[in-house]
């Protein structure tokens, strides 16, 4: 198990939440996929939505939202200074969609958009650390930015989070760049994909059996692409009942 017991280093994807038009249907769908349980006492009272639990620990949140806010998975980068990082976002050419705001005693959050149009959040954890289980079945394993315009994205994220860039030599035919923290830890990557209709951070969950999860997704009211073997594991794209896409992978 990979349990997080302290605030993650700055620039690490640390929390995810889902905005949907029907929270109860979403809870049933993701519970069927990942075996999540739910902290009903956390519904909206802490500003986090319904907190999803794995092994009794927070791994995500689901909130009901109007269509005007957009539906989908949102990823939040850890920061020790939400206000300072928000300033770096705007200085590097990004836009603040929601300025830094306290979420009770849980932390301080902001929502931003990078220069290529991908949305992300900032999370300054206090009582709420973020995802407390990662890198195991049913939890977040990675986030990658898919964009038709990777150059400005690489410049932006290195400016905001002081990442270093590292080419992916395993897949030399793809325009894929690893993002690494100052300590060398890989936090995700930027995938230049000219055919992408827009730019977005893709959320990937680890699962024990990609084929079984694809079947469960269809049975629960979603859809799934055909599972494929990659150098990193067996993966599939899943679409939930609201049209929100995410990925699942079974690693070797």
C-alpha positions as CSV (number, residue, x, y, z in Angstrom):
1,X,0.0,0.0,0.0
2,X,1.1,3.6,-0.7
3,X,-0.2,5.7,2.2
4,X,0.4,9.5,2.3
5,X,0.8,10.7,5.9
6,X,2.2,14.2,5.4
7,X,1.8,17.1,3.0
8,X,3.3,16.3,-0.4
9,X,6.2,18.3,-1.8
10,X,5.3,21.4,-3.9
11,X,4.4,20.5,-7.5
12,X,3.1,17.0,-6.8
13,X,-0.4,16.1,-7.9
14,X,-2.0,15.8,-4.5
15,X,-5.8,15.8,-4.9
16,X,-8.5,15.1,-7.4
17,X,-12.2,15.9,-7.5
18,X,-15.0,15.2,-9.9
19,X,-17.8,17.6,-10.9
20,X,-20.9,15.9,-12.2
21,X,-24.6,16.7,-12.8
22,X,-25.8,13.8,-10.6
23,X,-23.6,13.0,-7.6
24,X,-25.5,9.9,-6.5
25,X,-25.2,8.3,-9.8
26,X,-21.5,9.1,-9.9
27,X,-21.0,7.6,-6.5
28,X,-22.7,4.4,-7.6
29,X,-20.6,4.2,-10.8
30,X,-17.2,4.8,-9.2
31,X,-18.0,2.6,-6.2
32,X,-18.7,-0.2,-8.6
33,X,-15.4,0.4,-10.5
34,X,-13.0,1.0,-7.6
35,X,-14.7,-0.3,-4.5
36,X,-14.8,3.1,-3.0
37,X,-16.8,3.9,0.2
38,X,-18.0,7.4,1.0
39,X,-17.7,9.8,3.9
40,X,-21.2,11.1,4.0
41,X,-20.3,13.4,6.9
42,X,-18.0,15.3,4.5
43,X,-20.7,16.1,2.0
44,X,-20.2,19.8,1.2
45,X,-19.7,20.7,4.9
46,X,-15.9,21.0,4.3
47,X,-16.2,22.3,0.8
48,X,-14.7,19.1,-0.6
49,X,-17.9,17.4,-1.9
50,X,-18.5,13.8,-1.0
51,X,-15.1,12.4,0.0
52,X,-14.3,9.0,-1.5
53,X,-12.5,6.5,0.7
54,X,-10.2,3.5,0.0
55,X,-9.1,1.5,3.1
56,X,-10.9,4.3,5.1
57,X,-8.6,7.0,3.7
58,X,-9.5,9.9,1.3
59,X,-8.6,9.3,-2.4
60,X,-10.9,11.8,-4.2
61,X,-14.1,13.8,-3.9
62,X,-17.3,14.0,-6.0
63,X,-19.5,17.1,-6.1
64,X,-22.6,18.0,-7.9
65,X,-22.2,21.1,-10.1
66,X,-24.1,23.1,-12.7
67,X,-23.3,22.6,-16.3
68,X,-21.9,26.1,-16.5
69,X,-18.9,25.1,-14.3
70,X,-18.0,22.2,-16.6
71,X,-18.0,18.5,-15.7
72,X,-14.9,16.3,-15.3
73,X,-11.9,15.4,-13.1
74,X,-9.8,18.2,-11.7
75,X,-6.3,17.7,-10.4
76,X,-4.6,19.9,-7.8
77,X,-0.9,20.5,-7.4
78,X,0.5,20.7,-3.9
79,X,1.9,24.0,-2.8
80,X,3.1,25.4,0.5
81,X,2.0,28.9,-0.5
82,X,-1.2,29.0,-2.6
83,X,-1.1,32.7,-3.0
84,X,2.5,32.8,-4.0
85,X,2.0,30.0,-6.5
86,X,-1.1,31.7,-7.9
87,X,1.0,34.8,-8.6
88,X,3.6,32.6,-10.5
89,X,0.7,31.2,-12.5
90,X,-0.4,34.6,-13.8
91,X,3.2,35.8,-14.3
92,X,3.9,32.7,-16.5
93,X,0.8,33.4,-18.7
94,X,-1.9,31.4,-16.9
95,X,-5.3,32.6,-15.7
96,X,-6.8,32.3,-12.3
97,X,-10.4,31.1,-12.6
98,X,-10.9,31.0,-8.8
99,X,-8.5,33.0,-6.6
100,X,-7.0,31.4,-3.5
101,X,-9.7,30.7,-1.0
102,X,-9.7,29.0,2.4
103,X,-11.8,25.8,2.6
104,X,-12.6,25.9,6.2
105,X,-9.7,24.4,8.2
106,X,-8.9,21.9,5.4
107,X,-6.6,24.0,3.3
108,X,-6.4,26.8,0.8
109,X,-7.3,26.3,-2.9
110,X,-7.2,28.0,-6.3
111,X,-8.3,27.0,-9.8
112,X,-6.3,28.1,-12.8
113,X,-5.9,27.6,-16.5
114,X,-2.6,27.3,-18.3
115,X,-1.7,29.1,-21.5
116,X,-2.9,26.1,-23.7
117,X,-6.3,26.0,-22.0
118,X,-5.9,23.1,-19.5
119,X,-7.5,23.6,-16.1
120,X,-5.8,22.6,-12.8
121,X,-6.0,23.4,-9.1
122,X,-3.6,24.4,-6.4
123,X,-3.9,22.9,-2.9
124,X,-2.2,24.2,0.2
125,X,-3.0,21.4,2.6
126,X,-3.8,21.9,6.3
127,X,-6.1,19.4,8.0
128,X,-6.8,17.8,4.6
129,X,-3.5,16.4,3.2
130,X,-5.0,15.4,-0.2
131,X,-5.1,11.8,-1.5
132,X,-4.0,9.6,1.4
133,X,-3.8,6.5,-0.8
134,X,-2.0,6.5,-4.2
135,X,-0.3,4.1,-6.6
136,X,-2.4,1.1,-5.8
137,X,-5.6,-0.4,-7.2
138,X,-8.5,2.0,-6.8
139,X,-6.4,5.1,-6.4
140,X,-4.7,7.8,-8.4
141,X,-1.5,6.7,-10.1
142,X,-0.6,9.6,-12.4
143,X,-1.7,12.7,-14.3
144,X,-0.5,13.7,-17.8
145,X,-1.3,16.8,-19.8
146,X,-2.5,16.0,-23.4
147,X,-2.3,19.0,-25.6
148,X,-1.9,19.9,-29.3
149,X,0.5,22.7,-28.3
150,X,3.1,21.2,-25.9
151,X,5.8,24.0,-26.2
152,X,4.0,26.7,-24.3
153,X,2.8,24.1,-21.8
154,X,6.4,23.0,-21.1
155,X,7.5,26.6,-20.6
156,X,4.6,27.3,-18.3
157,X,4.9,24.4,-15.9
158,X,8.7,24.7,-15.6
159,X,8.3,28.4,-14.7
160,X,5.6,27.8,-12.1
161,X,6.8,24.7,-10.4
162,X,10.6,24.6,-11.3
163,X,10.2,21.3,-13.0
164,X,13.0,19.8,-15.1
165,X,12.1,18.2,-18.4
166,X,13.2,14.7,-19.5
167,X,12.4,13.1,-22.9
168,X,10.7,9.8,-22.9
169,X,13.2,7.5,-24.6
170,X,11.0,4.4,-24.1
171,X,8.5,5.9,-26.7
172,X,10.8,7.9,-29.0
173,X,8.2,8.3,-31.7
174,X,5.8,10.2,-29.4
175,X,6.1,13.8,-28.3
176,X,6.1,13.0,-24.6
177,X,8.1,14.9,-22.0
178,X,8.4,13.8,-18.3
179,X,8.0,16.5,-15.7
180,X,10.2,16.1,-12.6
181,X,10.4,17.9,-9.3
182,X,13.7,19.4,-8.2
183,X,14.5,16.1,-6.3
184,X,14.2,14.2,-9.6
185,X,10.8,12.6,-8.8
186,X,8.6,12.2,-11.8
187,X,5.1,13.8,-11.3
188,X,3.6,13.2,-14.7
189,X,4.2,14.3,-18.3
190,X,3.2,16.5,-21.2
191,X,2.0,14.6,-24.3
192,X,2.0,16.6,-27.5
193,X,-0.9,15.2,-29.6
194,X,-1.8,17.3,-32.6
195,X,-5.2,15.7,-33.1
196,X,-6.3,16.5,-29.5
197,X,-9.4,18.8,-29.7
198,X,-8.4,20.7,-26.6
199,X,-5.8,20.6,-23.8
200,X,-6.5,18.7,-20.5
201,X,-4.9,16.9,-17.6
202,X,-5.8,13.2,-17.9
203,X,-6.4,11.4,-14.6
204,X,-5.2,7.8,-14.5
205,X,-6.2,5.3,-11.8
206,X,-4.4,2.1,-11.0
207,X,-6.5,-1.1,-11.1
208,X,-5.8,-4.8,-10.4
209,X,-7.3,-6.0,-13.7
210,X,-7.9,-3.5,-16.6
211,X,-10.2,-5.9,-18.5
212,X,-12.4,-6.5,-15.5
213,X,-12.7,-2.8,-14.8
214,X,-13.6,-2.2,-18.4
215,X,-16.4,-4.7,-18.1
216,X,-17.6,-3.2,-14.8
217,X,-17.7,0.2,-16.4
218,X,-20.0,-1.0,-19.1
219,X,-22.2,-2.8,-16.6
220,X,-22.4,0.3,-14.4
221,X,-23.6,2.6,-17.2
222,X,-20.3,3.9,-18.7
223,X,-18.2,2.8,-21.6
224,X,-14.6,1.6,-22.1
225,X,-12.2,1.4,-24.9
226,X,-10.5,-1.9,-25.8
227,X,-7.7,-2.5,-23.2
228,X,-4.2,-2.3,-24.7
229,X,-0.8,-3.4,-23.6
230,X,1.8,-0.6,-23.3
231,X,5.4,-0.6,-22.1
232,X,4.0,0.7,-18.7
233,X,1.1,-1.8,-18.3
234,X,-2.3,-2.7,-19.6
235,X,-4.5,0.4,-20.0
236,X,-7.9,1.5,-21.2
237,X,-9.8,4.7,-21.5
238,X,-13.1,4.7,-19.6
239,X,-16.0,7.1,-20.0
240,X,-18.4,7.6,-17.1
241,X,-22.2,8.0,-17.5
242,X,-21.7,11.8,-17.9
243,X,-19.2,11.6,-20.7
244,X,-16.2,12.2,-18.4
245,X,-13.1,10.4,-19.6
246,X,-10.3,9.0,-17.5
247,X,-7.7,6.2,-17.8
248,X,-7.1,3.0,-15.9
249,X,-3.9,0.9,-15.9
250,X,-2.7,-2.4,-14.5
251,X,1.1,-2.0,-14.0
252,X,3.5,-5.0,-14.3
